[in-house]
Amino acid sequence: MKTTRTYTMRARAEQAEQTRRRIIRSTVELGGERPIAACTLPAIAERADVSVQTVLRTFGSRDALFREVLEHTSAEVVAERTADPDDVPASLSALVDHYELRGDTVLLLLGQESWEPLAAEITTPGKRLHREWVGAVFARSLDPLPAPRRETATDLLVAATDVSAWKLWRRDLGRTRDETLDRMLELVASVTDRIDPDARRTPPA
């Protein structure tokens, strides 16, 4: 009897976890298709094929759901954005793949950040993450530079690898994924090649 009860409890827990994941996935999908204000609980519940009450029972509130979605997607984003200073081309390729997967959603969120607090809550750390990613990927070029020069070079590399650059090539000009990567590599090289080797020497103490 105990074994049967344990099995039933485990099955219910697994089903509840599957429901939780489906709701999160549905929220992410809707967030990539419409403004956050239009991602209502009824819309989320319909996409996840559950009731609004199930959403509330699982997460407690719409705000709590969005907090968990943000935590969930943040972990995925970090995993998608390879940052290997020993292989810059591979890191840029992973970045372009990340933009292929999430770029349109990010652009939609950026368009809302001035008036939608939740959008700003997502995009603000995203911008910080991107700058940290640039610092990690291009550490060998950036770290030896004196602070003002490093800041300028970082700004340029952030712009060269920003989602807006991906949008320009992929969406506005209709370039392929590989053409977009090639252009990003060239633009990045134009920045790193201009770093003066003399400026990279560490000033004497």
Secondary structure as GFF3:
##gff-version 3
##sequence-region A 1 205
A	DSSP	alpha_helix	2	31	.	.	.	ID=ss1
A	DSSP	three_ten_helix	36	38	.	.	.	ID=ss2
A	DSSP	alpha_helix	41	48	.	.	.	ID=ss3
A	DSSP	alpha_helix	52	59	.	.	.	ID=ss4
A	DSSP	alpha_helix	62	80	.	.	.	ID=ss5
A	DSSP	alpha_helix	88	110	.	.	.	ID=ss6
A	DSSP	alpha_helix	117	137	.	.	.	ID=ss7
A	DSSP	alpha_helix	139	142	.	.	.	ID=ss8
A	DSSP	alpha_helix	147	160	.	.	.	ID=ss9
A	DSSP	alpha_helix	163	167	.	.	.	ID=ss10
A	DSSP	pi_helix	168	172	.	.	.	ID=ss11
A	DSSP	alpha_helix	177	192	.	.	.	ID=ss12
A	DSSP	three_ten_helix	197	200	.	.	.	ID=ss13
###
